[in-house]
């Protein structure tokens, strides 16, 4: 995964697309099927994800929370696709400059803090 934040959605036809939030909206690319099967082998819950309804949301750490905290933390959740697009909206609303600025990363951190409080589980992380 070339970015720190991404979500993966399986289609009804078996394809999987990855999306990452950006200031211009979600950017997407198709996931190699062998790579996806490797991920499914590492996290059994992915095989049960509802196509086009649920997504695997990954946060590989980096600039989250207040600035640059939690750089080594990786989190993964199976969430409704709507939560993923809510994260896209957070990024679009708070992005500043080339790297996003501290405000966006604080807002992203708050998003994941809320997700941890709401869900608490990290089924694949």
C-alpha positions, 0 to 999 in steps of 0.5 A, a space after each residue: 500500500 503506497 499510502 498510510 490511509 486507505 480503504 478496500 472495497 470488494 465488488 460483486 464481481 470479485 474485484 477489489 478496489 483500494 481508495 485513499 482519501 485526498 484533498 480532491 476526494 478518493 483516489 482509487 486503484 484496482 488491487 491485484 487478486 493474489 495480493 488480496 488473497 494474501 490479505 484474506 489469509 492474514 485476516 479471515 474476516 475479510 472473506 465475510 465482508 459484504 461486497 460494496 457495503 463493507 470495507 477494510 479501512 487501514 491506518 498504517 500510522 504516520 501523522 495522526 492525532 496531535 501532529 506526528 504521534 503514533 507513528 508506529 501504530 497500524 490499525 485495521 477495521 471492517 466498517 461500513 463503506 459510509 464510514 470510509 467516505 466520512 473519512 474522505 470528507 474529513 480529509 477534504 474539509 481540513 486539508 491545507 497546503 501540500 502535506 495537509 497541515 497539522 489540522 487535517 492530521 489532528 482531525 484524522 486522529 479524532 476520526 480514528 479515536 471515535 472509531 476506536 471508542 465506537 467499535 473498539 475492535 481491530 479485527 485485522 490489525 
